[in-house]
């Protein structure tokens, strides 16, 4: 999934506008044993790190599709929920560069205790660009930069008005390292996620999040990976964390990936 974290959806659900990680992409390319693009000795399991993401990108001239379904729910002064579906096609036509256009649909809502429920949807799309700077095989660790601009249309009942244009972007630094050869990997992600909503008032309603995610993933065998992840995120008004404080969230949980076949994967967190 940038997939920004699912917490983004939950934090923004109170205004019925989900801020789910539109940069989230988790395809599972069928990579050869040695990548000709970035010289990796073994591809990391792309889904196994939960909401965190490894540094691997698609090999040159390889392509794949992915469909992510994310649901979140919680309560603080009421009941909040959000669903996001993301369909993405990704591939590489230049060494170490991965390009992935995607479409996204989000339904989010919030019902305060004793109050009126607000609900809305976002339909939109964007493009994810990932460029690998360092490879584990050559440098001992992998480093990839990713950016995911997107835009959409909000329809529903919220403080922003009945119909609004939405804009977002995700800047991510993806770092990973093989801790035990072919057995254990560590992952670190740093992300700035931005969201803006046009409305009947002048300007935009801007918010931003800074997210830190870490994960440890172990290979049980060639098809099964188990691990755990932890993240901390905080949100502020303003596109560059330059406004009033909004909220913080922390998460810790298990991850798994089961490669059923070369082209079918089941994973979760």
N, C-alpha and C positions, 0 to 999 in steps of 0.2 A: 504494500500500500504506500507521500510525502506524504508519498502519502505524508502530509502533515498529520499529526496524531489525531486519533478519534476524539481526544479531549477538546479539540477545536470545535467540533460539532456540538459537544455538550456545553461548552462555555458560551457559545453564541445561540443556543437553542432558546434561551429566554426571550430573545427578540425574534424567534422563529426564522432565523437566517443561519443556516449551518455553515461553519467555517471549516469543514472537513478538509484534510490534506488533499488538495487537488493535485498535488505533485505526486501522489501516491501511485506507484506503479509496481507491480510484482509479476512480471512475466517470467516464464521458465524456459529460457532458450536451450536448445539441444546443442551444447558447445562441444567441440572436439577436446581431446585430452590436453593439447597445448594450443593456446590461443595465438594465432598469427598476428592479431591486432595489438595486444598489450602484453604478450608473452607471459601469461599466467600458467602455472603448472597444473592448477586444478580450479575449476570454477566453483565459487561459493554457492550454496543453496539459497536462491534469491528470496524465497518465502520464509525461510526458517527463523529469521531474526525478529519476527513479529512486526511491529511498526517501525523498527529500525531497518536500515538498508545498507547492504554491503557496497563495496566500491566497484564491483564487476559491471562491465557494460557489454552489449552484444558484440560478437565477433563481426568482422567486416563481411558484408553481404549476407548476413543472417537476419531473419525477421520472425516476429511472433505476435500473438494477441493475448490479451488478458482481460478478465472480467472480475472486478472486485465488488463485493457486497459488504457494507459496513453498517452495523446497527449499534447505537449507544442509548443508554437511558440512565436516569439518576434523579435525585430529589434534593432540593435545598430551597425551602420556602414554597415547594410545589413539586410538580412532576414534569421532567424534561425528557425529550426523546428526539432522535434523529436517525434517518436512514439515508445512506448514500450508495448509489450504484455508479460504477466507473468502468467504461469500456475503452480500451487503449490498444493501438497498433504501434509496435515499436520495432526499430531496426537500425542498421548501421550501413552507411554508404561511404564513410570516411574513417580511417583507423582511429580507434579510441573514442569516437563520437557516437553517441546513441541519440536517436530522435524518436519521440513518441507522442503523436497527436492523440487526444482523448476527448470523449464526451462524458458529461456527468449529469446526474439527476439527484436532487436532494429533497427530502421531505422532513421538516423539523417543526417542533411545536413545544409549547410550554403552558402549563395550567397551574397558576398559583392556588394555594389553599383558599377555598372560598371565593375564588375569582373566576374570570372568564378565560377559556382556553384560546390561545392564539396559535395559528398554524399557517405555514407557507411552504412554497416549493421554489427550487432554483433549477433551471435548465440551462446548461451552457457547455463550454468546452475550452480547451487550451492545448498547449504543447509543452512537453518536457524535453529539455536538452541536458545531456549528461556527457561530460568530457573527463576522461581519466588522465590524471597527471603522473601518478606513480603506480607501479605494479608490484605485487607481493613477490613475484619470482625474481625481479631484478633489483628491487629496492628494500625488500624485507617487509614492506607494508604497502597497502593500497590507499590511494587518495583520489577522490573524484569530486568535481564541482558539478552541481545541478541547479537549474533554474526552471521554473514552471509557471509562466504567465497564463492567466485564464480570464474569461469574462462570461457573464450569464445574465439571465433575466429572472428577477424575483417576483413572485405573485402570491399574495396572501394578506394576512392581517398582522401588522407589526408596527413598531414605533417609527419605521422608515417610510410608511405609506403603503398603498395597495399594490403598486407596480414600480419596481426599481431596477435599474441596471446595477449589476454587481461586477466588481473587478478584484482580482487577487494575484498574488505572486508568492513564490516560495524560493528562497535562496538556501541551498544546503551544502554543507561540507561533509562528505562521507569518507570515513576512515576505517580500515580493518587490518587485522594482522593474524597470521596463522601462528597460534600459540603452541600447539602440538601438531606435528606434521600429519596431515590428512585426518586429524581427529578433533581438534578444538580450535575455534576462531573467536576473536574478540572484535566487537564493532562499536564505533562511536560516531554519532551524528550530531551536528550543530545546525540549527535551522532558524531563519527569520521568516515568519509567515505574515503576509500583509493582506488585509481585506478592506475594501471600500464599497460603500453603498450610496448611489445617487438617490436623491429624494426631492420632495417639494421644497425643502429648505435650501438655502444657498450652500454650495460646496458639497462635501461628502461626509458621511459618517465613517470615520476611519478607525480601524483597530489593527493591532499587530501583536504577534506572539514570538517569544524566544523559547525554543524547545531544545532540550538536551536529552538524547536517548543513548543508552548503552545496552549491549546484549552479549551473551556468551552462548555459543552454539556448538554442540558436540555431535559427531557422527557415530551413531550406534552401529550402523552397517551402511552398505552402499545406497540404500533407499530410505533409511529412517534417520531423522535428525531431531534431537531434543535439546532444549535450552531454556534460558530465561532472559527477560529484559526488564529494564527500569528506565523511567523517564521523569523529568521535571520540566514544567512549563509555566510561564507566566505571561499574562496579557495586559496590555495598556492601550489607551486611546492613542491615536496618531499612527501614521504608517511606519515610523522609525522608533517606536518605543519612547516617544517624546511627549506623551500625554498622561493624563491621570491614570492611576492604577485601576485595573479591572478585576483580575482574579489570578489565582495560582492553582495548579493541579499537579499531583504526583501519581505515578502508576508503577506497579511491579507485578509481574505475572509470568507464567510458563509459556513456552513456544514449542511448536512441533511442525515438522514437514514429513510427509510420506509420499515418496515418488512411486505412484501406483504403476505407471508405465513411463516410457521416455517422454511422452507428451501429455500425461495427466498427473496432476499433483493435488493432494489434499493438505491444507495447512491451517493453522489457527493460532490464536493467542488469547 
